[in-house]
C-alpha cells in the first residue's frame, strides 16, 4: 500500500483542470485544515475531497469491490476510512467550512461533464455539503 498515491491522482487532476477552466481558483492539500482537503476554495469557505470508490466505499458503486484475501484486515481498514471521513467532515463543518465529496466514478469520461456542472453549482450555492458520483450496478 506504500505505492498508493495520497494526492495528485488522475481523478483529482481532472477535477482541478475543469475548475480552473471555469475560472475558479483554489489551493491544494492545505495542511492546516482537518483531513488536508484535496481542493480548498478559501473565498467560498469550501473544501473538496476526491474520494476513490474503492478506498472510501462508495455504496453500490461498480468500482467498490472488496478483496477476497485477508478479509478481516480489509473490513477493518474500510470501516476506519469511513469513520475518519465522517470525523473530518464534522471538524471542517465545526470550523465553518463547507465540504464536497466528488467520487472517482463521477470523474470518468462518460460522467465528468455532469459532475463538473454539479460541483460548480454547489460552489456557487450556499449549501453546506455536497456529494457527486455515479452508482452503476455491479456485475
C-alpha positions as CSV (number, residue, x, y, z in Angstrom):
1,X,0.0,0.0,0.0
2,X,3.0,2.3,0.2
3,X,2.7,2.8,-3.6
4,X,-0.8,4.2,-3.3
5,X,-0.8,7.9,-4.1
6,X,-2.3,10.2,-1.5
7,X,-2.6,13.3,-3.7
8,X,-2.4,14.4,-7.3
9,X,-4.3,11.4,-8.6
10,X,-5.8,11.3,-12.1
11,X,-9.4,11.9,-10.9
12,X,-8.2,14.8,-8.7
13,X,-6.2,16.4,-11.6
14,X,-9.3,16.1,-13.9
15,X,-11.4,18.0,-11.4
16,X,-8.8,20.6,-10.8
17,X,-8.3,21.3,-14.6
18,X,-12.1,21.6,-15.0
19,X,-12.4,24.0,-12.1
20,X,-9.5,26.1,-13.3
21,X,-11.0,26.3,-16.8
22,X,-14.3,27.5,-15.2
23,X,-12.3,30.4,-13.7
24,X,-12.2,29.0,-10.1
25,X,-9.0,29.4,-8.2
26,X,-8.1,27.1,-5.3
27,X,-5.4,25.8,-3.0
28,X,-4.2,22.2,-2.8
29,X,-3.9,19.9,0.2
30,X,-4.0,22.7,2.9
31,X,-2.2,21.1,5.8
32,X,-3.8,23.5,8.4
33,X,-7.3,22.1,7.7
34,X,-8.6,18.8,9.0
35,X,-8.0,15.9,6.6
36,X,-5.9,18.1,4.2
37,X,-8.7,18.5,1.6
38,X,-7.7,17.9,-2.0
39,X,-9.1,21.3,-3.1
40,X,-9.7,24.3,-1.0
41,X,-11.6,27.4,-2.2
42,X,-10.9,29.9,0.7
43,X,-13.0,32.7,-0.6
44,X,-16.0,30.4,-0.7
45,X,-15.2,28.6,2.6
46,X,-15.4,25.3,0.6
47,X,-13.3,22.2,0.6
48,X,-13.5,19.3,-1.8
49,X,-12.3,15.7,-1.3
50,X,-11.9,13.5,-4.4
51,X,-12.7,10.0,-3.0
52,X,-11.7,6.8,-4.6
53,X,-14.7,4.5,-4.8
54,X,-12.6,1.5,-3.5
55,X,-10.9,3.2,-0.6
56,X,-13.8,5.2,0.7
57,X,-16.5,2.6,0.0
58,X,-18.9,4.3,-2.5
59,X,-22.0,2.4,-1.7
60,X,-23.5,0.5,-4.6
61,X,-20.7,1.6,-7.0
62,X,-19.4,-0.8,-9.6
63,X,-15.8,0.0,-8.7
64,X,-16.3,-0.5,-4.9
65,X,-15.0,-4.1,-4.6
66,X,-13.6,-6.0,-1.7
67,X,-10.5,-8.2,-1.9
68,X,-11.1,-11.8,-1.1
69,X,-7.8,-12.3,0.6
70,X,-7.3,-11.1,4.2
71,X,-10.9,-10.1,4.5
72,X,-10.7,-9.1,8.2
73,X,-7.9,-6.6,7.5
74,X,-9.8,-5.0,4.6
75,X,-13.0,-4.8,6.6
76,X,-11.3,-3.0,9.5
77,X,-9.4,-0.7,7.0
78,X,-12.6,0.3,5.2
79,X,-14.5,0.9,8.5
80,X,-11.8,3.1,9.7
81,X,-11.6,5.0,6.4
82,X,-15.3,5.8,6.6
83,X,-15.1,6.8,10.3
84,X,-12.2,9.1,9.5
85,X,-14.1,10.7,6.6
86,X,-17.1,11.4,8.9
87,X,-14.8,12.9,11.6
88,X,-13.0,15.1,9.1
89,X,-16.2,16.5,7.6
90,X,-17.6,17.2,11.1
91,X,-14.4,19.0,12.2
92,X,-14.5,21.1,9.0
93,X,-18.2,22.0,9.5
94,X,-17.5,23.0,13.1
95,X,-14.8,25.3,11.8
96,X,-17.2,26.9,9.3
97,X,-16.1,25.1,6.1
98,X,-18.5,23.6,3.5
99,X,-17.4,20.1,2.3
100,X,-17.9,18.5,-1.0
101,X,-17.2,14.9,-1.9
102,X,-16.6,14.0,-5.5
103,X,-16.4,10.3,-6.2
104,X,-13.8,8.9,-8.6
105,X,-16.5,7.3,-10.7
106,X,-18.1,10.7,-11.4
107,X,-14.9,11.9,-13.0
108,X,-14.7,9.1,-15.6
109,X,-15.1,10.3,-19.2
110,X,-18.8,9.4,-19.5
111,X,-19.8,11.4,-16.5
112,X,-17.3,14.2,-16.0
113,X,-19.4,17.0,-17.6
114,X,-22.4,16.4,-15.4
115,X,-20.1,16.1,-12.3
116,X,-18.3,19.3,-13.0
117,X,-21.6,21.1,-13.6
118,X,-22.9,19.8,-10.2
119,X,-19.7,20.9,-8.4
120,X,-19.8,24.4,-9.9
121,X,-23.4,24.7,-8.9
122,X,-22.6,23.7,-5.4
123,X,-19.7,26.0,-5.1
124,X,-21.9,29.0,-6.2
125,X,-24.6,28.0,-3.8
126,X,-24.7,28.3,0.0
127,X,-25.4,24.6,0.6
128,X,-23.2,23.2,3.3
129,X,-22.4,19.7,2.0
130,X,-22.3,18.1,-1.4
131,X,-21.7,14.7,-2.9
132,X,-21.4,13.7,-6.5
133,X,-20.8,10.4,-8.1
134,X,-22.3,7.7,-10.3
135,X,-23.7,4.5,-8.9
136,X,-23.6,1.7,-11.5
137,X,-24.9,-1.7,-10.5
138,X,-22.2,-4.3,-10.0
139,X,-21.9,-7.1,-12.4
